[in-house]
C-alpha cells in the first residue's frame, strides 16, 4: 500500500506527483549532506546554493470536477513529501504509506502538514492571515511545511490577495497545495504562480472496484452507486454505506413524476428542502456534540453537559456554536446542491432515451420513471428542464432563500 492508492483513475497525475516528490526528496537529502559537510569543515565552509529540482515547485493548483479526488491527491502528495522510509528502493518515489511521515500526514497529525477545510460559505481575510503566518514557520521535522487548502475557491477577494503575497514570496521550505473545481475559481494572479494539475472524473468501473475492494461493499451495490453518481467517489461511498442517503436520493428522483399540478410542485419543493435540512442535521450531530464536549473539557468545565464553565470562557463556547451554525448552513446548501445534481442526472437520462443514445443510464435503478417521462415529453422540454435546475443552483450560489429557489425551479419544471 502507498499514499497513492486512494487516487482512482488518475495515473498521469500520480506519475507527475511522484516525480516531484522524488526531486523534493533529493533536494532535502542534498541540503542535509551539504550542511553536515560544512559543519565538519575546519573553518565552516558555507553551504552552496541549492540546485533547482526539475519537477518540484512551491505552489500547486489541483483542479477537477466534484468527486475526482483533487483533495485526496493533494493530501497524498503532502504525505509523500514527508516520507522518511529507510527501506525505500534507491531512486524510487517517496510515499511508502507506512512510515511515520506518511502515516501521520495521512491521518492529519503531522506537525508540518496543515489541512484547511472550510466549514463556511466563504473564507475571510483573518483566517487567511493566520494561515499565512503559519506558513512562514520552518518545518519542525526538517523536510517541508505543507499547506493543503482544500477550498481555495471559497476565498473572498480580500483573502485571495492576502494569500497571493505568500505564494509570491514563499518561505524556503513551504509548499502550497490549493484545490478548486476549475482554474476560473481562483484569482488569475494566484493561479499564474501555481503549477496546474487537472484531475478527471474516475471511470465508473474503477470506483465500483475500489468500493468493493477497500470498503467491503457488495459488488452489485458498489456498481449501482458508482454508476448513479457517474464516478463521484465520495458520493458513491456515501450512498453505498448509508441507507438513509439512498432513501433521500430516491425521493429526489420521484420529483419529476409529481410536477403535473401546482400543489405537487410546491410539496416536492418543500420536501426537497426539508430533506437537505435533515441531512445537514444528521451530519452536524455526528461532530457538534464531540466538539462541544472537547472544548468544555479544555476550558476546565466539569464532565458532562451540565458542568459549569469557568468565568470568562462562555465567549469561546458561543464562538464555537456560531461556527457550527454556519457549518450547518453550508452543509444544507451542499446537500441541496447534490440533490439538484441528481435531478440533472435524471433529465440527462431522459434526454438520452429521447435521442436514442446508447450511453448507459446513470439512474438505471429508476429506468421505468426515466422512460415514462421520456415518452410524455419532448427533447426540447427536457433541455428547458435541465436549464431550470441549473438556474436553481445559480440562485442558491447567490444566496437566494433555498425554499424560494426550489419552488421557482419546480414551477419551471412543470411549465417545461
N, C-alpha and C positions, 0 to 999 in steps of 0.2 A: 504494500500500500504506500502511495506517495501523496504529497499535498495536492497533486493534480487530479486525483481520482474523482473528486466531486464535480469536475467540469465535464459536461456531457456534450459530445459532438463539436468540440472546439479544438481540434488537433492543431490547426495552424496557429491559433493563439497560444496554446501550450508550448509549441516549438519556439515561438518568439520570446515568451516569458522565460522559458528555461535557459535560452541563450543569454538573456540579460542577467539572470541570476548567476549563471556561471561566470560572466565577466565581472559582476559585482563581487563575487567571492574571491576571484583572482586579485581584484583591486585591494580588498581588505587584507588578504594574505601578503601581498607585496608591500603594503604600507607597514604592516606589523614587522616584516623582516627588515625593512629599512630602519625602523625605529630601534630594533634590537641591535642592528649593526652600528647605528650612531651612538647608542649608549655604551657599547663595548669599545668604541674607538678611543685612542689615547686622549685626544683633545675634543672629543664630542663632535664628530663630523655631522654637519647639518643634513637633514633628510633631503633627498632630491624631489623635485616636483612630481606629483603623481601623474601617471600616464592615463590618457582618456580611454575609457572602455568603449568598444565599438557598439555594443548593444544596450548599455546601461545609460540611463539618464535620470534626472532628479524629479521629473514630473510626468505623470501618465494620465491619460483620459480613457476610461473604459466605457464604451457605448454599446448599446444593443437593445432590442425590444424587451418588454417585460417578460421575465421568465427565462431569459437567455443565460443568466448566471454571471452578469458583469460584476456584482459584488463578490460572488464566490471566487471569480478569477482574481480580483484584487486581493482578497484575503489569502488565497493560495500563494500569490506572488510575495506578499508580505512574509508569509511563513518561510518560503524558500530563501528570502534574503537573510533570515535569522537562522538558517540551518547550520548546525555545528557538528554534524555526524562525522566521527572519525573513521567510520567504516565505508564511506562513500568511495567508489572506484575512482582512480585518478582520471581527471578530465570529465567526469560525469557531472550532470547538473545538480545543484543543491535541491533540497525539497524531499528528503527521505520520508518525512511524515511521522517518524517515531522518536527522533532525538528531542532533547529538551527545548531547543529553539523552535522547531517545527510544532511540537505539541502545544506549548504554551501560547504560541501565536494563533493557532487554530482555535483553541478554546477561549481565547480572549484574556489571558492573564499575563501575557508577555509585557515586561516593563517598557519596551521600546516600540510597541505596536499600539497605536490608538485608533480604534474603530468608531467612527462617528455615524450614528443612525438618527435621523431627525424624527422626533415624535410629534412635531408641529407641522403646520401647513407651510411654514417658511422658516429660514434660518437667518437670524439677525446679526447685526454688527458686533454686539457684545460677545456672543458665543464664538463668533469667528475670531475676534481678537484674542480671546482666551486660548483658542486652538493654535493660533499663530505663535503666541508666547511659548506654548508647549513645544512647538516645532523647532524653536531656537536652541533647545537643550541638547547637549551632547548625549549620544546613546549610552545608556548605563552599561550595556553589555559590550560596547566597543565595536559593534557592527554598524547597524543603521537605525536611525529614528524614522519610523514609518507611520504616516498618517493616511488612513483609509477613510475617504469621505464618500459614504455610500449615496448621499442625496445631494450632490453638487448642484442639481437642477433646482433645488429649493432655496438657494441663496438669494437674498434680496440684492438689489443693485449695489447698495452700500456695502453689504457683506462681501460681495464679489470683488469690489475694489480693494477691500482690506486683504482678501486672500491673494489678489494679484501681486501685491508687493512681496509677499512671502514666496510666491512662485518665481517671481523675477529674481530675487536675491536670496536663494535658499541657504540654510546652514550647510557646512561641508558634507555632513553625513545624514541629511534629511531627505526623505523621498515622499513625495505627494502622490497618492493614488486616488484620483477623482472618478466618480461613477455618475453617469447620466444616461437617459434614454437615447439622446442624439447629440451631435455637436452643437445644434442650434439651441440646446437648452443651457449652454454655458457661454459666458461672456467671450466675445471674439478675442479679446486681449489675453484671456486665460488660456483658451484652447490653442492659441498660436504658440504658446510656450510649453505645450504638453506633447508627448508622443501619443498618437492616437492608436487605439486597438478597438476594432469593431467586432463584436460577437454576433453570431447568427442565432436564430431560433433553432434549438436542437431538433433533430429528427424524432418523430413520434416513437418510432421503434426503439431508439436509444433511450428515451425517457422511460418507456414501459419496462425495458430490460433493467434499468437502474432501480426502479421502484420494486421490482420483483426480487432482484438480487440483493440489494442493500437493505431495503426496508421490510422484506419478507411478505410483501403483498401478493395475493393470489394473481397469477399471470393474466387471467381474464379481466379482473377488475383493473389491474395496472394498465393493460392495453386500452380498455374503455376510457379511463380517466385521462390517459396521455392523449388519446385521440380527441376527447371532448375539449381539452384545453389547448390543442394544437401545439404541444411541445412546451408549454409553460411549466417548468419544473416544480416550482413552489406550489402553484395552484393545483397541479396534478397530485402532488403528495397530500395536500390538504383534503382534497375530495376523496382520495383513496383511503385516508385514515380517519376521516370524520364523517360519520353518518349524517349528522345534522347539517353539515355543509352540503352534502349531496341532496338532502331534502330541500334546502333553500334554493339550490340550483334548479331542481325540478319545478319548484313553484315559479321561478322566474320564467322558465321555458313554457309554462302554461299561459303566460300573459297574452301571447299573440292569439290565443283562442278565446279570449274574454273581452275583446275590444269591439264587439258588434254594436254595443249600445253605450250611452254616456255613463250610466251607473256602473257598468262593468269596468270602464276605463278608470274611473275615479277610485273604485275599490282596489283595482290592481295596483294603481299608483301608491295608495296608502299602504297596501301590504308589502310592496317593494321597499318603501322607505322604512317601515317597521322592521322588516327582516334585516336590513342593514344596521339599524339601531340595536337589534337584538344580538347580531353578530359582534358588533363593537363592544357591547356589554359583556358578552361571553369572553372575548379576548382580554378585556380590561380586568375582569375578575381574576384571571389567571396570574396577573402581575401586580395589580394595585395593592391588594392586601399584604403581599410579601414585602413590597417596597415600603409601605407604611409602617409595618412592624419593625423592619430593619432600621428605619430612620428613628423611630421612637426608642429602640434599644440603644442606638448610637448616641441619642440625646440624653440617655440616662433615665428613661421612663421605666416604671415597673413593668414586668412581663404581663402580657395580656392587653386587650384593647382598653380596659378600664384604668390602666396605670396613669397616674398624673405626671405631667411633664414638668421639668424644672422651669423656674421662672425665666422668661425671656427667650424661650425656644419655640413658642407657638407659631411664630412667623415662619420658621423653617418648614413646619408641617403644612401651613397654609400654602407656601410656595410649591410644595410637592403636590398638594391637591389641585392647584391651578394647572400645573404641568400635566397631571393625569387627566384633567378635564379637557385640555387642549388635545392631548393624545387621543382621547375618545372621539373628539370631533374629527380628527384626521382619519382615524380608523373607520368611522362611519362613512366618510367620503370615499375612502379607498374601497370599502366593501361594496358600496353602491356603484362605484365605477366598474368593479368586477362583474356585478350583475348586468350592467349595461353592455359590457363586453360579451357576456353570454347571449344577450339579445341580438347583438350584431352578428354573432356566430350563427344563431338560429336563422336569421334572414339571409345570411350568406348561403346557408344550405338550401333555403327556399329558392334563391336565385339560381343556384347550381342546378337544381331539379328543373326549373323553368327553362333554362337554356340547354338542357340535355347534356350537361357536363358529366364526365366520368370520374371527376375528383371524388374521393371518399368523403362521405358526410362527417362533419365533426360531431354532430349530435345524432349519431346512428341509433342511440337508445330511444329517441323520440321521432323516429323516421315517419311514423303514421301521421303525427302532427305536422311535420315538415311537408309531407306530400299533400295533406289536406289544404294547408294554406297555399301551397303552390298551385293547386287546381283552382282555388277560388279567387285568385288574384292574378295580376299580370306582372311581368318583369319590371315594367316602368313603376308600378306601385311599390314593388319590393325595394327598388332603389330609393324611392322617396322615403320609405320607412327607415331604411338604413341611415339616410341623411338626418331624419328626425332623432334617432338615437344618438348620433354623433353630435348633433346640436345640443342635446341634453348634457352630454359630457362637457361640452364647451361652457355651457351655462353654469355647471357646477364648479368648473375651474375659476369662474368669475364670481364665485361666492353667492350665486342665486340660491334662495332657500330651497333645500332639497325637494320638499313636497311640491312646491310650486313648479319646479323644473320638471319633475317626473310627471305631474299631471298634464303639463303642456305637451310633453312627449307622447303620453298615452292618447291624448285627443288627436295629435298629429298622426299617430299610427292608425287610428280609426278612420281619419279622413283619407289617409293613404294616397 
